[in-house]
């Protein structure tokens, strides 16, 4: 592996570890919300607290969904590193700028084609 791909792999693995930690935190948050709702015997429709619990549940689920999507993107990027295609724009075939990969390590398109 080249120094660039070694750095990319390390960056992707570090980001993946962050995402995994977020997923675990969201899982614990959802469990806590469910446990709170179970103890409270809340009626979401008629109890003022029910709306808050429902919103918290939806918020936690949305954050987990976003983290799961990012996890899939990072795993796909690690596959591209292994295949030797990481950092190559899927549209034009030119290299993706290092600065873009720093910010979005799972990027599949250069800035020109990102839109």
LOFIGU-143554 format. One record per residue (C-alpha): residue in one letter; residue number from 1; x, y, z. Coordinates in steps of 0.2 Angstrom, whole numbers, padded with zeros to 4 digits. Each point is the difference from the previous one (the first is absolute). Last residue first. Example, Ala and Ser with C-alpha at 12.3 -4.5 7.8 and 13.67 -1.06 7.14 Angstrom:
BEGIN
  residu  num     px     py     pz
       S    2   0068  -0005   0036
       A    1  -0006  -0017   0003
***
This chain:
BEGIN
  residu  num     px     py     pz
       X  115  -0119   0091  -0034
       X  114   0016  -0010   0003
       X  113   0006   0000  -0018
       X  112   0012   0015   0001
       X  111   0004  -0004   0018
       X  110   0007  -0017  -0005
       X  109  -0012  -0015   0003
       X  108   0000  -0016   0010
       X  107   0003   0009   0017
       X  106   0002  -0012   0015
       X  105   0013   0011   0008
       X  104  -0010   0015  -0001
       X  103   0010   0014   0008
       X  102   0017  -0007  -0002
       X  101  -0006  -0008  -0017
       X  100  -0004   0018  -0006
       X   99   0017   0007   0005
       X   98   0008  -0015  -0008
       X   97  -0008   0005  -0017
       X   96  -0009  -0015  -0009
       X   95   0010  -0007  -0013
       X   94  -0007   0000  -0018
       X   93  -0011  -0014  -0006
       X   92  -0014   0012  -0006
       X   91  -0015  -0007   0008
       X   90   0005  -0012   0014
       X   89   0014   0012   0005
       X   88   0015  -0009   0006
       X   87   0006   0002   0018
       X   86  -0002  -0019   0004
       X   85   0002  -0011  -0016
       X   84   0014  -0011   0006
       X   83  -0012  -0015   0004
       X   82   0005   0000   0019
       X   81  -0003   0019   0001
       X   80  -0016  -0002  -0010
       X   79  -0006  -0013   0013
       X   78   0005   0012   0014
       X   77  -0011   0013  -0009
       X   76  -0015  -0013   0000
       X   75   0003  -0002   0018
       X   74  -0001   0019   0003
       X   73  -0015   0002  -0011
       X   72  -0009  -0014   0010
       X   71   0005   0008   0017
       X   70  -0007   0017  -0006
       X   69  -0017  -0008  -0004
       X   68   0000  -0008   0017
       X   67   0004   0016   0008
       X   66  -0014   0009  -0009
       X   65  -0012  -0014   0005
       X   64   0006   0001   0018
       X   63  -0003   0019   0000
       X   62  -0018  -0002  -0007
       X   61  -0004  -0013   0013
       X   60   0006   0011   0014
       X   59  -0010   0014  -0007
       X   58  -0016  -0011  -0002
       X   57   0002  -0007   0018
       X   56   0002   0018   0007
       X   55  -0015   0006  -0010
       X   54  -0011  -0014   0007
       X   53   0007   0003   0018
       X   52  -0005   0018  -0002
       X   51  -0017  -0003  -0007
       X   50  -0003  -0012   0014
       X   49   0004   0013   0013
       X   48  -0015   0010  -0004
       X   47  -0011  -0015   0002
       X   46  -0014  -0002  -0012
       X   45   0007  -0007  -0017
       X   44   0016  -0008   0007
       X   43  -0009  -0009   0014
       X   42   0014  -0003   0013
       X   41   0000  -0015   0012
       X   40   0015   0008   0008
       X   39   0011  -0015   0004
       X   38  -0001  -0006  -0018
       X   37   0003   0017  -0007
       X   36   0016   0002   0010
       X   35   0006  -0017  -0006
       X   34  -0003   0004  -0018
       X   33   0009   0016   0002
       X   32   0014  -0008   0009
       X   31   0001  -0014  -0014
       X   30   0000   0014  -0013
       X   29   0014   0009   0008
       X   28   0010  -0016   0002
       X   27  -0001  -0003  -0018
       X   26   0004   0018  -0004
       X   25   0016  -0002   0010
       X   24   0004  -0016  -0009
       X   23  -0002   0008  -0017
       X   22   0010   0015   0005
       X   21   0014  -0011   0006
       X   20   0000  -0010  -0017
       X   19   0000   0017  -0009
       X   18   0016   0006   0010
       X   17   0008  -0017  -0004
       X   16  -0004   0001  -0018
       X   15   0008   0018   0000
       X   14   0016  -0007   0007
       X   13  -0001  -0015  -0013
       X   12  -0002   0012  -0014
       X   11   0014   0011   0005
       X   10   0012  -0015   0002
       X    9  -0005  -0007  -0017
       X    8   0002   0017  -0008
       X    7   0017   0002   0009
       X    6   0006  -0017  -0006
       X    5  -0007   0004  -0018
       X    4   0010   0016  -0001
       X    3   0016  -0008   0007
       X    2  -0001  -0013  -0013
       X    1  -0006  -0018   0003
***
